[in-house]
Amino acid sequence: EVLLVESGGTLVRPGGSLRLSCAASGFTFSGSDMTWVRRAPGRGLESVAYISGGGGTTYYAESVKGRFSISRDNAKNSVYLQMNSLRDEDTATYFCARRSGTYYAFDIWGQGTVVTVSS
Amino acid sequence: SSELTQAPAVSVALGQTVTITCQGDSLRLYYATWYQQKPGQAPVLVIYTKHNRPSGIPERFSGSSSGDRASLTITGALAEDEADYFCGSRDSDGSNWVFGGGTKLTVL
């Protein structure tokens, strides 16, 4: 079964840091580009970070550039999102998702992990 | 970065047809993708590369596009189709991905 499982979400103070993890199984992880997408309360989806299968290419939303960092460990079938200098507006459910081959689509999504930034 | 625009909400009578639209410059370069998200659940891919349906997505879901606009049509809407629908594409500069603001579909 193809599966993505996120973890690491919690309550954190503004200015704090957090590392989210996403464990993949059931497919060739190293061959798949991955992304972190978030949905804040009352808002739409936002792609915050993207990483290629080999890890050599990354993209970030303007809203998180310089604060968030995406990485992956293909030996552990995992992708990570390091979040620093967290702000109230980073409060959201964070999903990891797999890009479907070379299609411009994300076909497998995790169940999400909740990050709450509040004092 | 590019923007994709969607109507915030739309409603449809049970069994009728509804079309949800998405507009943005990036759609002139990249095919639209459509996702369904129900409360408390992860998004689900329903249409990719303009009109393709992943395995398991009912035939009542279809997609089309022209110029800077893309559409998702549900023919014969069911109560279970009530959800938020998001369009997505690659950013015009080929970097990150962008999503529309989402359309909340209510089935009456």
gemmi code that builds the backbone of each chain (N, CA, C; Angstrom):
import gemmi

chains = {
    "A": [
        ("GLU", (0.837, -1.192, 0.000), (0.000, 0.000, 0.000), (0.878, 1.251, 0.000)),
        ("VAL", (0.542, 2.176, -0.882), (1.261, 3.449, -0.939), (0.785, 4.340, 0.202)),
        ("LEU", (1.727, 4.815, 0.989), (1.355, 5.538, 2.208), (2.356, 6.645, 2.519)),
        ("LEU", (1.822, 7.773, 3.001), (2.624, 8.861, 3.546), (2.092, 9.169, 4.933)),
        ("VAL", (2.995, 9.238, 5.910), (2.579, 9.512, 7.283), (3.415, 10.656, 7.846)),
        ("GLU", (2.733, 11.767, 8.141), (3.410, 12.930, 8.710), (3.441, 12.854, 10.222)),
        ("SER", (4.417, 13.537, 10.801), (4.510, 13.644, 12.247), (5.282, 14.905, 12.598)),
        ("GLY", (5.193, 15.281, 13.871), (5.972, 16.406, 14.358), (5.181, 17.661, 14.651)),
        ("GLY", (3.929, 17.716, 14.238), (3.138, 18.908, 14.494), (2.808, 19.038, 15.972)),
        ("THR", (2.795, 20.282, 16.452), (2.507, 20.551, 17.854), (2.265, 22.041, 18.056)),
        ("LEU", (2.063, 22.425, 19.290), (1.938, 23.838, 19.654), (3.339, 24.402, 19.890)),
        ("VAL", (3.616, 25.544, 19.263), (4.933, 26.162, 19.408), (4.747, 27.668, 19.550)),
        ("ARG", (5.654, 28.300, 20.267), (5.585, 29.745, 20.474), (6.066, 30.502, 19.236)),
        ("PRO", (5.571, 31.688, 19.016), (6.102, 32.515, 17.914), (7.609, 32.698, 18.056)),
        ("GLY", (8.306, 32.576, 16.930), (9.755, 32.652, 16.945), (10.430, 31.317, 17.156)),
        ("GLY", (9.659, 30.312, 17.477), (10.209, 28.991, 17.735), (10.480, 28.195, 16.465)),
        ("SER", (10.957, 26.986, 16.657), (11.308, 26.100, 15.550), (10.619, 24.756, 15.702)),
        ("LEU", (10.474, 24.087, 14.580), (9.807, 22.789, 14.560), (10.293, 22.028, 13.342)),
        ("ARG", (10.382, 20.710, 13.455), (10.754, 19.878, 12.316), (9.660, 18.854, 12.080)),
        ("LEU", (9.081, 18.916, 10.902), (8.078, 17.944, 10.502), (8.749, 16.818, 9.724)),
        ("SER", (8.207, 15.617, 9.880), (8.696, 14.460, 9.148), (7.563, 13.813, 8.380)),
        ("CYS", (7.914, 13.186, 7.283), (6.948, 12.456, 6.471), (7.600, 11.143, 6.055)),
        ("ALA", (7.040, 10.040, 6.509), (7.569, 8.724, 6.186), (6.769, 8.113, 5.057)),
        ("ALA", (7.480, 7.641, 4.037), (6.842, 7.080, 2.857), (7.022, 5.574, 2.805)),
        ("SER", (6.056, 4.898, 2.220), (6.170, 3.460, 2.020), (5.327, 3.047, 0.831)),
        ("GLY", (5.686, 1.915, 0.241), (4.885, 1.347, -0.838), (5.231, 1.817, -2.228)),
        ("PHE", (6.269, 2.651, -2.379), (6.687, 3.094, -3.707), (8.167, 3.441, -3.666)),
        ("THR", (8.746, 3.658, -4.861), (10.164, 3.991, -4.963), (10.352, 5.453, -4.591)),
        ("PHE", (10.682, 5.675, -3.342), (10.707, 7.032, -2.793), (11.737, 7.910, -3.499)),
        ("SER", (12.923, 7.373, -3.760), (13.996, 8.182, -4.342), (13.662, 8.669, -5.743)),
        ("GLY", (12.713, 8.032, -6.383), (12.316, 8.432, -7.718), (11.181, 9.438, -7.755)),
        ("SER", (10.742, 9.877, -6.591), (9.568, 10.740, -6.513), (9.896, 12.109, -5.940)),
        ("ASP", (9.474, 13.157, -6.665), (9.533, 14.495, -6.098), (8.468, 14.599, -5.004)),
        ("MET", (8.742, 15.412, -4.007), (7.824, 15.537, -2.879), (7.570, 17.012, -2.557)),
        ("THR", (6.451, 17.251, -1.911), (6.123, 18.616, -1.533), (5.485, 18.651, -0.150)),
        ("TRP", (5.576, 19.802, 0.489), (4.802, 20.086, 1.702), (3.776, 21.160, 1.327)),
        ("VAL", (2.531, 20.866, 1.627), (1.426, 21.778, 1.349), (0.711, 22.036, 2.669)),
        ("ARG", (0.320, 23.266, 2.907), (-0.393, 23.550, 4.138), (-1.756, 24.168, 3.848)),
        ("ARG", (-2.634, 23.996, 4.848), (-3.936, 24.652, 4.783), (-4.200, 25.277, 6.152)),
        ("ALA", (-4.187, 26.590, 6.141), (-4.475, 27.328, 7.362), (-5.989, 27.410, 7.575)),
        ("PRO", (-6.435, 27.591, 8.797), (-7.877, 27.691, 9.072), (-8.525, 28.788, 8.239)),
        ("GLY", (-9.585, 28.430, 7.521), (-10.299, 29.408, 6.717), (-9.592, 29.833, 5.448)),
        ("ARG", (-8.495, 29.175, 5.136), (-7.715, 29.544, 3.951), (-7.655, 28.365, 2.973)),
        ("GLY", (-7.011, 28.603, 1.840), (-6.856, 27.559, 0.846), (-5.540, 26.812, 0.997)),
        ("LEU", (-5.228, 26.004, -0.008), (-3.978, 25.251, -0.006), (-2.819, 26.149, -0.425)),
        ("GLU", (-1.669, 25.906, 0.170), (-0.443, 26.627, -0.198), (0.708, 25.644, -0.239)),
        ("SER", (1.382, 25.583, -1.395), (2.563, 24.751, -1.516), (3.721, 25.507, -0.897)),
        ("VAL", (4.249, 25.042, 0.246), (5.288, 25.796, 0.938), (6.691, 25.382, 0.517)),
        ("ALA", (6.877, 24.118, 0.132), (8.212, 23.678, -0.250), (8.114, 22.435, -1.123)),
        ("TYR", (9.116, 22.284, -1.975), (9.125, 21.187, -2.940), (10.573, 20.714, -3.087)),
        ("ILE", (10.747, 19.398, -3.246), (12.095, 18.867, -3.405), (12.079, 17.762, -4.456)),
        ("SER", (13.088, 17.748, -5.290), (13.185, 16.728, -6.320), (13.602, 15.389, -5.708)),
        ("GLY", (13.478, 14.334, -6.508), (13.748, 12.993, -6.001), (15.154, 12.820, -5.440)),
        ("GLY", (16.116, 13.414, -6.107), (17.496, 13.314, -5.636), (17.861, 14.339, -4.590)),
        ("GLY", (16.975, 15.300, -4.385), (17.215, 16.329, -3.374), (17.975, 17.548, -3.881)),
        ("GLY", (18.355, 17.523, -5.160), (19.194, 18.609, -5.664), (18.449, 19.877, -6.034)),
        ("THR", (17.139, 19.785, -6.163), (16.327, 20.950, -6.530), (15.257, 21.178, -5.474)),
        ("THR", (15.171, 22.409, -5.005), (14.143, 22.769, -4.027), (13.495, 24.081, -4.432)),
        ("TYR", (12.243, 24.227, -4.075), (11.502, 25.464, -4.289), (10.749, 25.798, -3.005)),
        ("TYR", (10.535, 27.102, -2.797), (9.836, 27.555, -1.603), (8.829, 28.643, -1.948)),
        ("ALA", (7.758, 28.686, -1.187), (6.831, 29.803, -1.295), (7.514, 31.050, -0.737)),
        ("GLU", (7.163, 32.206, -1.291), (7.759, 33.455, -0.818), (7.512, 33.665, 0.670)),
        ("SER", (6.384, 33.185, 1.147), (5.989, 33.404, 2.538), (6.880, 32.681, 3.538)),
        ("VAL", (7.655, 31.692, 3.051), (8.490, 30.910, 3.992), (9.969, 30.938, 3.631)),
        ("LYS", (10.317, 31.593, 2.522), (11.721, 31.630, 2.119), (12.595, 32.221, 3.212)),
        ("GLY", (13.708, 31.540, 3.464), (14.634, 31.998, 4.494), (14.294, 31.501, 5.883)),
        ("ARG", (13.089, 30.939, 6.041), (12.678, 30.431, 7.357), (12.488, 28.915, 7.359)),
        ("PHE", (11.985, 28.376, 6.257), (11.720, 26.943, 6.160), (12.763, 26.294, 5.253)),
        ("SER", (13.043, 25.020, 5.525), (13.975, 24.270, 4.701), (13.457, 22.847, 4.521)),
        ("ILE", (13.392, 22.402, 3.270), (12.953, 21.053, 2.979), (14.170, 20.185, 2.694)),
        ("SER", (14.133, 18.943, 3.149), (15.225, 18.002, 2.895), (14.646, 16.603, 2.834)),
        ("ARG", (15.457, 15.674, 2.440), (14.998, 14.288, 2.372), (16.146, 13.348, 2.662)),
        ("ASP", (15.816, 12.147, 3.135), (16.769, 11.076, 3.356), (16.215, 9.863, 2.621)),
        ("ASN", (16.723, 9.612, 1.440), (16.180, 8.521, 0.623), (16.465, 7.150, 1.229)),
        ("ALA", (17.491, 7.059, 2.051), (17.783, 5.791, 2.719), (16.722, 5.471, 3.777)),
        ("LYS", (16.100, 6.522, 4.298), (15.053, 6.343, 5.312), (13.650, 6.564, 4.745)),
        ("ASN", (13.560, 6.781, 3.428), (12.261, 7.018, 2.790), (11.477, 8.127, 3.497)),
        ("SER", (12.173, 9.216, 3.771), (11.548, 10.295, 4.533), (11.880, 11.667, 3.962)),
        ("VAL", (10.922, 12.568, 4.099), (11.127, 13.965, 3.737), (10.815, 14.805, 4.971)),
        ("TYR", (11.528, 15.918, 5.098), (11.436, 16.732, 6.305), (11.149, 18.186, 5.953)),
        ("LEU", (10.565, 18.895, 6.904), (10.391, 20.335, 6.773), (10.862, 20.979, 8.080)),
        ("GLN", (11.994, 21.660, 7.988), (12.511, 22.399, 9.132), (11.910, 23.797, 9.095)),
        ("MET", (11.230, 24.158, 10.158), (10.535, 25.446, 10.214), (11.128, 26.284, 11.337)),
        ("ASN", (11.705, 27.405, 10.989), (12.302, 28.321, 11.966), (11.567, 29.650, 11.966)),
        ("SER", (11.799, 30.437, 13.000), (11.188, 31.770, 13.112), (9.694, 31.708, 12.840)),
        ("LEU", (9.035, 30.791, 13.490), (7.619, 30.564, 13.217), (6.772, 31.764, 13.614)),
        ("ARG", (5.734, 31.982, 12.818), (4.821, 33.106, 13.020), (3.411, 32.589, 13.224)),
        ("ASP", (2.548, 33.441, 13.760), (1.152, 33.046, 13.955), (0.547, 32.533, 12.641)),
        ("GLU", (0.896, 33.195, 11.551), (0.294, 32.844, 10.265), (0.790, 31.517, 9.692)),
        ("ASP", (1.747, 30.879, 10.354), (2.182, 29.548, 9.938), (1.281, 28.454, 10.523)),
        ("THR", (0.359, 28.851, 11.381), (-0.595, 27.896, 11.943), (-1.400, 27.258, 10.818)),
        ("ALA", (-1.358, 25.942, 10.738), (-2.011, 25.237, 9.629), (-1.870, 23.726, 9.818)),
        ("THR", (-2.623, 23.008, 9.015), (-2.378, 21.576, 8.855), (-1.395, 21.421, 7.706)),
        ("TYR", (-0.325, 20.689, 7.947), (0.721, 20.493, 6.954), (0.623, 19.077, 6.403)),
        ("PHE", (0.550, 19.007, 5.076), (0.460, 17.728, 4.373), (1.734, 17.526, 3.557)),
        ("CYS", (2.239, 16.303, 3.533), (3.241, 15.982, 2.528), (2.523, 15.252, 1.398)),
        ("ALA", (3.049, 15.389, 0.201), (2.410, 14.795, -0.962), (3.470, 14.392, -1.982)),
        ("ARG", (3.141, 13.380, -2.760), (4.036, 12.873, -3.795), (3.614, 13.408, -5.156)),
        ("ARG", (4.619, 13.855, -5.915), (4.312, 14.227, -7.287), (4.157, 12.942, -8.095)),
        ("SER", (3.161, 12.948, -8.988), (2.867, 11.786, -9.810), (3.786, 11.750, -11.023)),
        ("GLY", (4.909, 11.070, -10.916), (5.838, 10.946, -12.026), (6.218, 12.295, -12.577)),
        ("THR", (6.055, 12.452, -13.873), (6.372, 13.719, -14.510), (5.128, 14.580, -14.718)),
        ("TYR", (3.982, 14.081, -14.269), (2.761, 14.886, -14.369), (2.811, 16.042, -13.375)),
        ("TYR", (2.111, 17.106, -13.704), (2.054, 18.253, -12.803), (0.901, 18.061, -11.831)),
        ("ALA", (1.048, 17.037, -10.982), (-0.021, 16.693, -10.049), (0.567, 15.961, -8.861)),
        ("PHE", (-0.120, 16.057, -7.725), (0.276, 15.350, -6.520), (-0.777, 14.281, -6.245)),
        ("ASP", (-0.371, 13.010, -6.382), (-1.369, 11.944, -6.377), (-1.518, 11.225, -5.045)),
        ("ILE", (-0.550, 11.294, -4.190), (-0.627, 10.642, -2.884), (-0.380, 11.688, -1.801)),
        ("TRP", (-1.269, 11.730, -0.818), (-1.185, 12.712, 0.264), (-1.194, 11.991, 1.612)),
        ("GLY", (-0.460, 12.555, 2.564), (-0.558, 12.070, 3.930), (-1.808, 12.609, 4.596)),
        ("GLN", (-2.026, 12.209, 5.837), (-3.223, 12.615, 6.560), (-3.079, 13.996, 7.181)),
        ("GLY", (-1.863, 14.518, 7.231), (-1.611, 15.852, 7.749), (-1.178, 15.852, 9.206)),
        ("THR", (-0.445, 16.898, 9.568), (-0.043, 17.104, 10.951), (-0.283, 18.582, 11.282)),
        ("VAL", (-0.802, 18.843, 12.465), (-1.247, 20.188, 12.811), (-0.160, 20.962, 13.534)),
        ("VAL", (0.143, 22.130, 13.015), (1.085, 23.052, 13.643), (0.307, 24.273, 14.125)),
        ("THR", (0.433, 24.567, 15.403), (-0.212, 25.741, 15.973), (0.865, 26.650, 16.547)),
        ("VAL", (0.921, 27.869, 16.047), (1.883, 28.854, 16.531), (1.115, 29.874, 17.357)),
        ("SER", (1.375, 29.868, 18.643), (0.622, 30.748, 19.535), (1.383, 30.941, 20.831)),
        ("SER", (1.225, 32.121, 21.388), (1.854, 32.394, 22.688), (0.894, 32.069, 23.825)),
    ],
    "B": [
        ("SER", (4.969, 35.451, -7.994), (4.427, 34.135, -8.311), (3.036, 34.291, -8.928)),
        ("SER", (2.591, 33.239, -9.600), (1.298, 33.262, -10.274), (0.151, 33.139, -9.274)),
        ("GLU", (-1.037, 33.507, -9.737), (-2.239, 33.346, -8.933), (-3.283, 32.603, -9.748)),
        ("LEU", (-4.051, 31.775, -9.046), (-5.182, 31.102, -9.656), (-6.442, 31.549, -8.925)),
        ("THR", (-7.440, 31.951, -9.691), (-8.659, 32.520, -9.118), (-9.837, 31.567, -9.271)),
        ("GLN", (-10.517, 31.349, -8.162), (-11.721, 30.518, -8.160), (-12.838, 31.260, -7.435)),
        ("ALA", (-14.079, 30.969, -7.808), (-15.212, 31.487, -7.066), (-15.221, 30.840, -5.683)),
        ("PRO", (-15.529, 31.597, -4.635), (-15.468, 31.035, -3.280), (-16.459, 29.910, -3.022)),
        ("ALA", (-17.620, 29.998, -3.645), (-18.645, 29.010, -3.350), (-19.573, 28.826, -4.542)),
        ("VAL", (-20.109, 27.630, -4.645), (-21.102, 27.315, -5.673), (-22.016, 26.226, -5.113)),
        ("SER", (-23.252, 26.204, -5.560), (-24.176, 25.165, -5.114), (-24.813, 24.482, -6.314)),
        ("VAL", (-25.261, 23.273, -6.088), (-25.887, 22.484, -7.148), (-26.976, 21.624, -6.530)),
        ("ALA", (-28.054, 21.449, -7.254), (-29.109, 20.555, -6.790), (-28.669, 19.118, -6.985)),
        ("LEU", (-29.081, 18.262, -6.102), (-28.747, 16.847, -6.179), (-29.095, 16.287, -7.556)),
        ("GLY", (-28.127, 15.642, -8.190), (-28.354, 15.023, -9.487), (-28.120, 15.943, -10.677)),
        ("GLN", (-27.906, 17.212, -10.415), (-27.669, 18.150, -11.500), (-26.178, 18.294, -11.790)),
        ("THR", (-25.861, 19.096, -12.803), (-24.488, 19.293, -13.243), (-23.956, 20.636, -12.771)),
        ("VAL", (-22.726, 20.640, -12.327), (-22.097, 21.868, -11.854), (-20.692, 21.977, -12.438)),
        ("THR", (-20.298, 23.209, -12.756), (-18.957, 23.477, -13.271), (-18.255, 24.463, -12.362)),
        ("ILE", (-17.052, 24.111, -11.992), (-16.203, 24.972, -11.159), (-15.050, 25.443, -12.031)),
        ("THR", (-14.793, 26.747, -12.016), (-13.782, 27.284, -12.915), (-12.587, 27.839, -12.155)),
        ("CYS", (-11.496, 27.955, -12.903), (-10.220, 28.418, -12.366), (-9.550, 29.254, -13.444)),
        ("GLN", (-9.028, 30.404, -13.072), (-8.430, 31.293, -14.058), (-7.075, 31.776, -13.575)),
        ("GLY", (-6.082, 31.739, -14.487), (-4.758, 32.248, -14.141), (-3.797, 32.140, -15.306)),
        ("ASP", (-2.812, 33.010, -15.311), (-1.863, 33.035, -16.419), (-1.065, 31.742, -16.535)),
        ("SER", (-0.781, 31.101, -15.417), (0.021, 29.874, -15.467), (-0.676, 28.775, -16.246)),
        ("LEU", (-2.005, 28.872, -16.380), (-2.760, 27.838, -17.099), (-2.520, 27.897, -18.605)),
        ("ARG", (-1.920, 28.994, -19.060), (-1.542, 29.064, -20.475), (-0.311, 28.197, -20.744)),
        ("LEU", (0.448, 27.897, -19.688), (1.683, 27.124, -19.830), (1.578, 25.710, -19.277)),
        ("TYR", (0.793, 25.544, -18.220), (0.710, 24.263, -17.531), (-0.753, 23.835, -17.381)),
        ("TYR", (-0.985, 22.531, -17.525), (-2.319, 22.002, -17.341), (-2.776, 22.170, -15.901)),
        ("ALA", (-4.067, 22.370, -15.748), (-4.645, 22.457, -14.420), (-4.814, 21.075, -13.818)),
        ("THR", (-4.733, 21.034, -12.512), (-4.995, 19.842, -11.725), (-6.096, 20.194, -10.738)),
        ("TRP", (-6.942, 19.239, -10.430), (-8.047, 19.495, -9.506), (-7.997, 18.539, -8.325)),
        ("TYR", (-8.244, 19.095, -7.138), (-8.237, 18.331, -5.900), (-9.555, 18.552, -5.166)),
        ("GLN", (-10.008, 17.491, -4.521), (-11.193, 17.552, -3.661), (-10.727, 17.402, -2.220)),
        ("GLN", (-11.219, 18.250, -1.335), (-10.888, 18.100, 0.070), (-12.148, 18.221, 0.911)),
        ("LYS", (-12.388, 17.194, 1.700), (-13.494, 17.203, 2.643), (-12.976, 17.550, 4.032)),
        ("PRO", (-13.843, 18.079, 4.898), (-13.393, 18.508, 6.229), (-12.653, 17.412, 6.987)),
        ("GLY", (-11.495, 17.781, 7.514), (-10.719, 16.855, 8.322), (-9.980, 15.785, 7.541)),
        ("GLN", (-10.004, 15.894, 6.203), (-9.344, 14.884, 5.380), (-8.261, 15.517, 4.514)),
        ("ALA", (-7.407, 14.681, 3.972), (-6.380, 15.145, 3.040), (-7.006, 15.421, 1.672)),
        ("PRO", (-6.392, 16.293, 0.895), (-6.861, 16.485, -0.475), (-6.746, 15.185, -1.276)),
        ("VAL", (-7.626, 15.053, -2.249), (-7.635, 13.907, -3.155), (-7.549, 14.428, -4.581)),
        ("LEU", (-6.636, 13.864, -5.357), (-6.502, 14.238, -6.757), (-7.697, 13.697, -7.532)),
        ("VAL", (-8.406, 14.568, -8.269), (-9.562, 14.098, -9.042), (-9.367, 14.260, -10.556)),
        ("ILE", (-8.584, 15.263, -10.960), (-8.310, 15.463, -12.382), (-6.874, 15.940, -12.523)),
        ("TYR", (-6.138, 15.359, -13.484), (-4.797, 15.839, -13.767), (-4.600, 15.942, -15.279)),
        ("THR", (-3.605, 16.725, -15.643), (-3.304, 16.964, -17.058), (-4.584, 17.283, -17.822)),
        ("LYS", (-5.284, 18.248, -17.329), (-6.482, 18.832, -17.916), (-7.730, 17.956, -17.753)),
        ("HIS", (-7.675, 16.666, -18.189), (-8.928, 15.910, -18.197), (-8.801, 14.452, -17.755)),
        ("ASN", (-7.624, 14.053, -17.265), (-7.431, 12.662, -16.862), (-7.885, 12.412, -15.433)),
        ("ARG", (-8.539, 11.271, -15.217), (-8.993, 10.887, -13.888), (-8.125, 9.765, -13.331)),
        ("PRO", (-7.638, 9.926, -12.094), (-6.900, 8.808, -11.471), (-7.830, 7.624, -11.258)),
        ("SER", (-7.235, 6.469, -11.072), (-8.016, 5.276, -10.783), (-8.864, 5.499, -9.537)),
        ("GLY", (-10.133, 5.116, -9.613), (-11.012, 5.240, -8.469), (-11.865, 6.491, -8.447)),
        ("ILE", (-11.554, 7.449, -9.322), (-12.359, 8.675, -9.395), (-13.514, 8.437, -10.352)),
        ("PRO", (-14.736, 8.699, -9.907), (-15.919, 8.409, -10.747), (-15.925, 9.184, -12.054)),
        ("GLU", (-16.577, 8.602, -13.052), (-16.643, 9.214, -14.372), (-17.426, 10.522, -14.382)),
        ("ARG", (-18.210, 10.782, -13.342), (-18.977, 12.032, -13.325), (-18.072, 13.265, -13.179)),
        ("PHE", (-16.804, 13.039, -12.821), (-15.842, 14.129, -12.736), (-15.118, 14.247, -14.087)),
        ("SER", (-15.108, 15.463, -14.649), (-14.389, 15.682, -15.892), (-13.740, 17.056, -15.870)),
        ("GLY", (-12.708, 17.222, -16.693), (-11.995, 18.480, -16.739), (-11.817, 18.960, -18.156)),
        ("SER", (-11.647, 20.266, -18.286), (-11.375, 20.861, -19.582), (-10.612, 22.156, -19.358)),
        ("SER", (-10.056, 22.677, -20.441), (-9.349, 23.950, -20.304), (-9.243, 24.631, -21.646)),
        ("SER", (-9.066, 25.947, -21.589), (-8.871, 26.751, -22.784), (-8.222, 28.054, -22.373)),
        ("GLY", (-7.087, 28.364, -23.022), (-6.403, 29.603, -22.687), (-5.982, 29.650, -21.239)),
        ("ASP", (-6.418, 30.682, -20.535), (-6.033, 30.840, -19.133), (-7.101, 30.343, -18.170)),
        ("ARG", (-8.025, 29.520, -18.652), (-9.102, 29.020, -17.809), (-9.189, 27.505, -17.858)),
        ("ALA", (-9.526, 26.925, -16.706), (-9.757, 25.493, -16.595), (-11.063, 25.282, -15.855)),
        ("SER", (-11.688, 24.147, -16.143), (-12.979, 23.855, -15.526), (-13.030, 22.427, -15.037)),
        ("LEU", (-13.712, 22.242, -13.931), (-14.037, 20.925, -13.396), (-15.550, 20.801, -13.437)),
        ("THR", (-16.037, 19.754, -14.073), (-17.472, 19.544, -14.170), (-17.853, 18.252, -13.458)),
        ("ILE", (-18.901, 18.332, -12.655), (-19.461, 17.151, -12.009), (-20.851, 16.954, -12.609)),
        ("THR", (-21.007, 15.850, -13.322), (-22.265, 15.566, -14.007), (-23.093, 14.608, -13.159)),
        ("GLY", (-24.213, 15.098, -12.633), (-25.022, 14.270, -11.737), (-24.430, 14.275, -10.344)),
        ("ALA", (-24.368, 15.450, -9.722), (-23.722, 15.588, -8.414), (-24.427, 14.763, -7.338)),
        ("LEU", (-23.631, 14.130, -6.501), (-24.141, 13.357, -5.367), (-23.854, 14.106, -4.074)),
        ("ALA", (-24.546, 13.729, -3.020), (-24.329, 14.371, -1.730), (-22.875, 14.227, -1.273)),
        ("GLU", (-22.267, 13.123, -1.628), (-20.883, 12.859, -1.221), (-19.880, 13.751, -1.939)),
        ("ASP", (-20.318, 14.483, -2.952), (-19.427, 15.386, -3.682), (-19.294, 16.732, -2.986)),
        ("GLU", (-20.057, 16.961, -1.947), (-19.956, 18.218, -1.195), (-18.577, 18.288, -0.550)),
        ("ALA", (-17.824, 19.324, -0.926), (-16.421, 19.430, -0.504), (-15.858, 20.754, -1.007)),
        ("ASP", (-14.609, 21.013, -0.646), (-13.846, 22.121, -1.224), (-13.068, 21.570, -2.416)),
        ("TYR", (-13.055, 22.337, -3.493), (-12.325, 21.940, -4.688), (-11.270, 22.990, -5.013)),
        ("PHE", (-10.051, 22.528, -5.228), (-8.926, 23.407, -5.505), (-8.331, 23.075, -6.875)),
        ("CYS", (-8.060, 24.107, -7.636), (-7.275, 23.907, -8.850), (-5.810, 24.167, -8.498)),
        ("GLY", (-4.936, 23.621, -9.309), (-3.515, 23.819, -9.082), (-2.763, 23.723, -10.383)),
        ("SER", (-1.608, 24.340, -10.418), (-0.719, 24.202, -11.563), (0.681, 24.587, -11.122)),
        ("ARG", (1.623, 24.422, -12.027), (2.963, 24.890, -11.721), (2.984, 26.401, -11.902)),
        ("ASP", (3.840, 27.069, -11.149), (3.985, 28.508, -11.270), (4.476, 28.844, -12.670)),
        ("SER", (4.140, 30.023, -13.147), (4.497, 30.403, -14.512), (5.992, 30.353, -14.785)),
        ("ASP", (6.808, 30.571, -13.741), (8.258, 30.548, -13.956), (8.831, 29.148, -13.815)),
        ("GLY", (7.965, 28.149, -13.697), (8.409, 26.770, -13.631), (9.013, 26.360, -12.312)),
        ("SER", (8.797, 27.160, -11.292), (9.392, 26.831, -9.998), (8.372, 26.109, -9.135)),
        ("ASN", (7.817, 26.801, -8.192), (6.937, 26.170, -7.216), (5.553, 25.891, -7.819)),
        ("TRP", (4.690, 25.378, -6.976), (3.327, 25.087, -7.378), (2.369, 26.110, -6.779)),
        ("VAL", (1.272, 26.359, -7.476), (0.279, 27.294, -6.969), (-1.084, 26.626, -6.949)),
        ("PHE", (-1.912, 27.084, -6.020), (-3.276, 26.590, -5.913), (-4.245, 27.762, -5.941)),
        ("GLY", (-5.443, 27.486, -6.416), (-6.493, 28.475, -6.321), (-6.985, 28.567, -4.888)),
        ("GLY", (-7.804, 29.568, -4.629), (-8.297, 29.770, -3.279), (-9.328, 28.757, -2.824)),
        ("GLY", (-9.813, 27.964, -3.789), (-10.771, 26.927, -3.446), (-12.204, 27.352, -3.663)),
        ("THR", (-13.027, 26.401, -4.050), (-14.464, 26.621, -4.221), (-15.206, 25.629, -3.347)),
        ("LYS", (-16.041, 26.152, -2.469), (-16.839, 25.275, -1.600), (-18.097, 24.877, -2.342)),
        ("LEU", (-18.242, 23.579, -2.603), (-19.407, 23.068, -3.317), (-20.436, 22.556, -2.324)),
        ("THR", (-21.639, 23.095, -2.425), (-22.759, 22.632, -1.614), (-23.741, 21.904, -2.508)),
        ("VAL", (-24.129, 20.700, -2.117), (-25.111, 19.926, -2.869), (-26.439, 20.028, -2.133)),
        ("LEU", (-27.405, 20.634, -2.799), (-28.700, 20.925, -2.158), (-29.675, 19.767, -2.284)),
    ],
}
model = gemmi.Model(1)
for chain_id, residues in chains.items():
    chain = gemmi.Chain(chain_id)
    for i, (resn, *xyz) in enumerate(residues, 1):
        res = gemmi.Residue()
        res.name, res.seqid = resn, gemmi.SeqId(i, " ")
        for name, pos in zip(("N", "CA", "C"), xyz):
            atom = gemmi.Atom()
            atom.name, atom.element = name, gemmi.Element(name[0])
            atom.pos, atom.b_iso = gemmi.Position(*pos), 0.0
            res.add_atom(atom)
        chain.add_residue(res)
    model.add_chain(chain)
structure = gemmi.Structure()
structure.add_model(model)
structure.setup_entities()
